[in-house]
Amino acid sequence: MNSEYRGLLQLASDDPDVRVIVVTGSGRGFCAGADSDDLAGHAARGTYRSWDADGPATPGFGVRPEFDAELAYHFGIPKPIIAAVNGPAAGVGFALSCYCDVRIAAAGARLTTAHGKLGLPCAFGLAWLLPRLIGLSRALELIVSSRTIEADEALTLGLVSAVVDDHELADHVPDYARTLATTVSPASMAAS
């Protein structure tokens, strides 16, 4: 999924007709995290498997050196990225949502760092990013406990900017994206 996701972000980033990018899950979940069997395979091999013979797409790379890393590449994409968190977002799915510029959650969404309960380290720069989003104390509590939070608590923490009814998310987010695309200049969005 990582290669496909990065490839689609590259296409959207390169397309001058795309002004705003929306990321959401298919079905009832945003992203339930990495496949634990695949993670075990990485550990046994001692490396991550590359899905592309030529390597994955590099959307957002080359803007600043610190953006040339896994998930941090989101910050180099000159278009706003909205995460429409339509359901569970766990582990890498939680981290991916955090790297989006705006997060809007369905009322039934649940979010968790997940790593601690799986015996994994906090990855993808989340220990650096999460305190910048919600403050050090709140971030450390979520990172250390790996507890699951509901959408309303995510809103209270400032992790998401809005919570809408589950059945309204599919209309609300594109409407918001269209508003951004038609009222804010692309140069202003790229500079933000």
C-alpha positions in Angstrom: 0.0 0.0 0.0 2.9 2.4 0.7 4.1 2.4 -2.8 0.7 3.0 -4.2 -0.1 5.7 -1.8 3.2 7.5 -2.5 2.6 7.1 -6.3 -0.9 8.6 -6.0 0.4 11.5 -3.9 3.1 12.2 -6.6 0.5 12.2 -9.3 -1.7 14.6 -7.3 1.2 16.8 -6.4 2.3 17.0 -10.1 -1.1 17.7 -11.5 -1.8 21.4 -11.9 -5.5 20.8 -11.9 -5.4 19.3 -8.4 -5.4 22.1 -5.8 -6.2 20.1 -2.6 -5.6 16.4 -1.8 -8.0 14.3 0.3 -6.8 11.1 1.9 -9.3 8.7 3.4 -9.8 5.0 3.9 -11.9 2.5 2.0 -14.8 0.9 3.8 -15.2 1.4 7.5 -11.6 2.2 8.4 -9.0 5.0 7.7 -6.0 2.7 8.2 -5.7 0.0 10.8 -1.9 0.0 10.7 0.7 -2.2 9.3 0.3 -5.9 8.8 1.9 -7.6 11.8 2.8 -10.6 9.6 4.6 -8.3 7.2 6.4 -6.6 10.1 7.6 -9.9 11.3 8.9 -10.7 7.8 10.8 -7.4 7.9 12.4 -8.3 11.2 13.4 -11.8 9.9 14.9 -10.3 6.8 16.5 -7.4 8.6 15.2 -4.9 6.1 12.0 -3.5 4.6 10.9 -5.0 1.3 10.7 -2.6 -1.7 7.5 -2.9 -3.7 8.9 -1.0 -6.7 11.9 -2.2 -8.8 12.8 1.5 -9.3 12.0 2.5 -5.7 9.0 4.2 -4.4 7.8 7.6 -5.7 9.2 10.6 -3.9 6.4 13.1 -3.5 7.5 16.2 -1.6 11.2 15.3 -1.7 13.8 17.9 -2.5 12.1 20.8 -0.8 14.1 20.5 2.5 16.3 17.6 3.6 14.3 16.9 6.7 11.2 16.3 4.5 13.0 13.5 2.5 11.9 10.8 4.9 9.1 8.4 5.4 5.8 10.3 6.0 7.7 13.6 6.4 7.5 13.9 2.6 3.9 15.1 3.2 5.4 18.5 4.3 7.1 19.0 1.0 3.9 18.6 -1.1 2.9 22.2 -2.0 -0.9 21.4 -1.7 -2.9 21.0 1.4 -3.6 17.4 2.3 -6.8 16.7 4.3 -7.2 13.4 6.2 -10.9 12.4 6.2 -10.6 9.9 9.1 -13.6 7.8 8.4 -12.9 5.0 11.0 -10.1 3.4 13.0 -6.7 5.0 12.5 -4.0 2.9 14.3 -0.2 2.8 14.2 1.1 3.9 10.9 -2.5 5.0 10.0 -2.5 7.2 13.0 0.9 8.6 12.0 -0.2 9.1 8.4 -3.2 11.2 9.6 -0.9 13.3 11.7 1.3 14.2 8.7 -1.7 15.5 6.8 -2.3 19.3 7.1 -5.9 19.0 8.3 -7.7 16.2 10.0 -11.5 15.8 10.0 -12.9 12.8 11.7 -16.2 10.9 11.6 -17.9 10.7 14.9 -17.3 7.0 15.1 -13.5 7.2 14.4 -11.1 5.8 16.9 -7.4 6.7 17.0 -4.4 5.1 18.6 -0.6 5.1 18.3 -0.8 1.3 18.9 2.9 0.7 19.0 3.3 0.3 22.8 0.7 -2.5 23.0 2.5 -4.3 20.2 6.0 -4.0 21.7 7.1 -1.7 18.9 9.0 1.6 19.2 7.2 4.8 18.4 8.0 5.2 14.8 7.6 7.5 11.8 8.8 10.6 13.7 5.6 10.6 15.7 7.4 11.4 19.0 8.6 14.6 17.3 5.4 15.5 15.4 2.7 14.7 17.9 3.9 17.2 20.6 3.9 19.9 17.9 0.3 19.1 17.1 -1.2 18.7 20.6 1.5 19.7 23.2 4.2 17.7 24.9 2.2 16.4 27.9 -0.8 15.2 25.9 1.4 13.7 23.2 3.6 11.8 25.7 0.5 10.4 27.4 -0.8 9.0 24.1 2.6 7.7 23.1 3.3 6.0 26.4 -0.2 4.5 27.0 -1.0 3.7 23.3 -4.6 4.0 24.4 -7.4 4.5 22.0 -9.2 7.8 21.8 -12.6 8.6 20.3 -13.1 11.4 17.8 -14.6 13.8 20.3 -11.5 13.5 22.5 -9.3 13.9 19.5 -11.1 17.2 18.8 -10.7 18.3 22.5 -7.0 17.6 22.2 -6.7 19.5 19.0 -5.6 16.5 17.0 -8.5 16.9 14.6 -10.1 20.2 13.6 -13.7 18.9 13.2 -15.8 15.9 14.0 -18.9 15.3 11.8 -21.5 12.6 11.7 -20.2 9.4 10.1 -22.6 9.6 7.1 -21.8 13.3 6.6 -18.0 12.9 6.3 -18.1 11.9 2.6 -19.9 15.2 1.7 -18.3 17.5 4.3 -14.7 16.9 3.4 -15.0 17.4 -0.4 -17.1 20.6 0.3 -14.3 21.9 2.6 -11.6 20.9 0.0 -13.6 22.8 -2.8 -13.8 25.8 -0.6 -10.0 25.8 -0.1 -9.4 25.2 -3.8 -11.6 28.0 -4.9 -10.9 30.7 -2.3 -7.3 30.4 -1.4 -4.5 31.1 -4.0 -2.3 28.1 -4.8 0.8 30.2 -4.1 -0.5 31.0 -0.6 -1.3 27.3 0.1 2.1 26.2 -1.2 3.8 28.7 1.1 1.9 27.6 4.2 
